[in-house]
């Protein structure tokens, strides 16, 4: 009788799922029939990813990450069919899947505030929710849209904390992020040599991204939402290779150099400098003697800076034509003449960062969550971005939000070093390098994919820290 009862329950559950699936299918077909193609497509993808997560949380997570990585190219491909909408329902699939993955954890009380970092993240989220309603940013829609850029990415922290155990984290690094970076590098290289494909050129004009560069030398974007995110993902791959090389995997050198070269020709100086700094830091903490870390780090920076200077003087002589030649020449000019203000924009970015901090302190109640995002421009409000998430949080979240975020950055660094010293494994080294590489951009508004990755990794760090503390007690 018990077996028969269990079978009846399974049959009833299967029947409900089938009926629900049929209902969803009918709704999607109806939406497509009335011209709501993007909404129907978003619903179809969401239904598929939700089904994956019901079979396996890990499958749902990796499916969602794949979708976020391909979101930019997917939206560009739809331009010929459905134009470029100001409000795209495809952007809501990621937040919806976040709810699918987080709500069950909340229901099971798996979200715990048992570390300083988890408490700080929860407190910052509370401040962000309040700042949605800050009238200084303009219409409420600006604050709601700001939540998509700030509140949604940081919520992935709780998914990473519960799902990204060490084996899953290793899969994420070596079977997902690294292959993704390699494929993106090849696609971006194609764009640099042959130019954008027709659907990408349509996006370039229709979406108004004329600031990407001169038409004859457009920055590569591969399949990401922007050239910035493209460069970050390639940089992550380079850091993973650098970590392996520093741990004795000499075969990583060639792939590291290839990825580094692809980052170089993107034309953005920041990612190049960040890779050098991250590699120097990883070499420093490999020493078992903590007292030598600072000295080793400085030596690594000097070596990296000299290598960057020397290589820039060499490549400048063979820059060539086209997009690659244009950006190689631009990069070489900056790194071969780092003190020339005409060649370098470091002072401008530094001034924007300090201005954000000063304004946040001078106006302690903040300007609202959407003030530093593209939502402020899209919905007719005045806004300003300092291009660094730390100073942006001072502007958006006021002095309280900015200080909490600064504390979070410090706690992440402490947690990463604690976990590294405990197991000194390659995964811990890679995670430390990636978060150092992207610090200041953990909450990058236009990097839907990398913002998610950053907070998943931060959550994984804190989850490992919590488990280590329990094991030690």
PyMOL commands that set and color helices and strands:
alter all, ss='L'
color gray80, all
select helices_A, chain A and resi 2-33+37-55+57-77+79-82+89-107+116-131+135-137+140-149+151-163+166-194+198-206+210-212+215-217+227-246+252-264+269-285+290-318+322-336+346-362+375-378+389-423+426-438+448-472
alter helices_A, ss='H'
color red, helices_A
deselect
rebuild
show_as cartoon
